[in-house]
């Protein structure tokens, strides 16, 4: 099983990105990873994982238990990577026995934990400084849990109030505080475009520049842009990406996602030098969650073959 590698501690984000570009490498999982000049195998372009939220209805109906999630993904989809979601084990972050059991079951199944998606722990960009600091503190236990689960990062939200510029400053403040804590645990703090100004690629990229820490990055989601070009948004967020979310809803008869051109989107991802896990996040309702994940997986595999053939 693979844990996260440590983030550089002696350079700023801008310095880190310059070094990355100079090395011809992408920023992925918080480390320098040299992009292959030509992919010998499609698998070298990117790996495919599953996000727990894809199966949230099964979990809610108690058809799938959180402890069984990693093994279920391995058995059902043959995938070796998972993103966890904190809601199914919201009260268990500091339960060492429970977290250890999650890790053991994932290890036994040959599955890598990559990220925990964090919701419901307060606004890291809250205009009230006391509430903002409280939100930071509530996220800290998830940093510790993530490392115990072998995850390289936690995904957080950058919610705030005020003007465009005020929300950037407030969100950057909360993210910087949490990222400083994350740095001590070799854990990334990554922000998803997930509503409000965070669904504006330029705004979120600006927040990353304000935080200016190597372990603070983004998790570009294909489908969470509102009144904003999704391809432009992903392109703007990829220089800071430590994970990627392949959002899907429904498919046409040819198996293509009807809202997102996956070939176009994944070319943006790969061209940015990213070659690690791309998490399937199925949110559709016309087919079962299992069938939706499988359809997204098949699409990502076809796209990977096409990109490899063109490289």
N, C-alpha and C positions, 0 to 999 in steps of 0.2 A: 504494500500500500504506500502511497506517496503523500507526505505532508507538504505544506507550503514551504518554499525556500524563503530565506530571510530577505527583507527589503534593504536596499542600501541606506545606511544611516548617516552618511557624511556628505550628502549632496541634496540640493534643492530639486523640486520637480522640474524646473526649466533645465537645470544642468543635467539631470537624469535623462530627460527627453533628448537633449542634444547628444549625449553620449550614446543613447539608443540609436538615433538616426545615423550617427557617425559609424556605428558598428553594423549598420544595415539590418537592424533587428527590430522586432515589434515589442511593444510593451504588453506582456502577457503574464498573468499570475504574479505580477510584481517583480519579474526577473527579466534579464536580457536573454532573449531567445533568438538566435540567428535564423532568419527565414531561408528555407532552401531555395537555391537559384532555380531549380526545376524539381518538382515533386516526383520522386521515383514511384511513389504509391499514393493513391487518393487519400489514405489515412493520414499522410503527412500534412495535408492541408488544414484539417481540423478534426477534432474528435466530437462525438455526439453524446450528450447526457440528457437526463430528464429532470425537469423541475417538479417538485412535489405538488405545487399548485395545480398542475395538469390533472391530478387525480383527487382534487379536493372534494368532489361530490361523493366519490367512493369512500373517502375518509369520513366525511360528515355522516354518511349513512352507515358507518361502522362495517363496511364491506372490506375495508383495508385499514389495518392498524399502523400507526407511525413506525413502530418497531419492526414491522414486516416490510416497510416501504423499499428499502435498498435491495433486499433479496427479491422482492416482487419485480422490480425494474430489471434486475439481472435475468430472472427466469422468463419474464414475459416479453422483454424487448431485446435481450442480449446486450444491454448497455453496461458499461463499467464505470459510469460517473453519474452522480446525483447532486442536485441542489435541494437542500432541505428548506422547509418553510416553518417558521417558528410557531404558527398558530396551533398545529396539532400537538405540540409539546410545550405550550406557552408557559406552563407552571413548572417545567422540569429543567430549566436552564441551569440551575444550581444543584440539581439532584445528581450527584456524582455517580451513583449506581445506575441510574437510568441512562445517562449520557455514555457511560462505559458500555452498557448493554447495546445501545445504538451502534457504537463504534465496533464492538465485537461482531455484531450481526453483519454489518457492512463488510468488515474484513473477511469474515467467513465466506461471504458471497462474492468476494473479489471485486468490490465496488469502492470507488474513491468518492469521498465527500469533497465538494468543491466550494460551495457557498451556502450560508444560511440566509434566507430572505427574512428580514425583520420588519414586522408591522406591529402597531399597537403599543409602542413604547415612547410616545411623545414626539413633539416636533423639534428636530435639531436646529431649526431656524426660527424658533419661537421668538416673538418680539419682546417678551418678558424674559429678562436675563435669568431670573431664578428658575423659571420653567424650562428655559433652554438648557441650563446646567443640569437640572433634574433629568431631562431627556437624555443628555449625554451619559449621565450616571446609570440610567436604566438600561442603556445599550451595552454597558461594559461587561455585564455577565454573559452576553451573547458572544462577545469577542473571546472570552475564556472558553465557552462551550464550543465555539467554532474550531479552535485549535485542538481541543480534545477529540473532536470528530474528524480531524485531519483536513478541515476546510482551510483554504487560504484567505478567505475574506468573509465579511458579512455585508449583505446588501441593505442599505438604509434609504430613507426618503428625505428629500430636502424641502420640507414644507415650511412655509413662512407666511407673513402678511406684510403689506406695505407696497411701496413702489418697486419697480424692476430692480433698481440699484440697491434699495434698502434690503430687499429679500436676498440679493446676492451676498451682501455683507453679513447679514444675520446667519444665513445658511453656511457661509464659509467659516464663520466663527464657531458654530457648533461642530461642524465637520473637522475643523482643525483640532479642537479640544479632544474629540473622540479619536482622531487619527494619531495624536500624540500618545494616547493610551494604547491604541492598536500597534503602534510601532514597537513598544516595549514587549509586545506579545507576538511580534512578527506576523501580524494580521492586517489584511487590507480592509479599508472602509470604502465601499464602492456604492455609488449613487445611481439609481435607475431613473430614467425619464418616466415619471410616474404621477403625472398630474400637476396642475398649476404651472408655474414658470419652469419647472424641471422638464416639462414636455416641450421646451424650446431649446434646441440644441446649442444655439449660441449662448443663451443664458447659462446653461449648465457647464459648458466649456469655460465660460468666464469664471464660474465658481471654482472650478478646478485650478485655474491660474491663480486665484486669490489664495486658496489653501496652500498650494505650492509644496506639497509633501509627496514623496514617491509612493507611499502606501495608500494615498487617497486617489481613487479613480472612479471610473464609470462602469455601468452595466447597461449598454445600449439595448433597448427593447424595440423590436421591429414595429410593434403595433401601438405604442403608447404616445404617439404624437397627436396633438390636437391643433387643427388649423396650421399645420407646419409640415413641410415636405419630409416624409419619413426617410428618404434616401439621403437628403442633405443632413438631416439630424443625426443619423447614424455615422455619416462621414465626419461630422464635427466632433462626435464623441469617441470615435475609435482611437485617437491618439492617447486617450487616457483609459482605455478599456482593459479590464482584468477578467472580464467574463462577458458573454453575449447571450441574449435571450431571443430565441427564434419563435416569436409569437405567431400562432396560427388560429384560425377560426373555422373556415370551411374550404372545401376543395371542389374543383370542377371535375368533369369526367376524365380529364387527362391527368388528374392528381396534382394539379397546380393550385396553390393557395390563391384564393380569388382577390384578396386585398393587397398582398405583397408579392412582388416578383422576386422569388427567392434567389434565382440565379444572379440577378442584378445586385441584390442586397448582399449575398455572400461574396460576390466579387469585391465589393467595397470592404468587407471584413478582411478577406484574405490579402487584398492589396495593401491594407494598413499594416500588414506584418503579423496579424493575429493567427495563431495556429493551434490554439488549445480548445478546451471544451466549449461547444455551443449547446446551450440548454433548450430542449423542447419545452415550450409553454403553450399547451393547447387550451383554448378557452371556448371552443365551439359547443353548440348544443344539438346539432343535427345528427351526430353520431355519438357513440359512447366515448368515454374518455380514453379507454384502451385503444379503440379504433382510431381516434383522433391523434393519439401519440404515434401510433404505427404509421398513419398516413404522413405525418410530419417527418418521421424518421426516414421513410422511403424517399420523400422529396429531398431531404438534406443529403441522402446518399447519392441520388441521381445528380444533384447539383455538384456534389464533390467530384463525381466521375467526369462531368463535363469540364469543370475547372481544371482538373488534373490533365485532361487530354489537351486542353488549350495552353497549358503552361510550357 
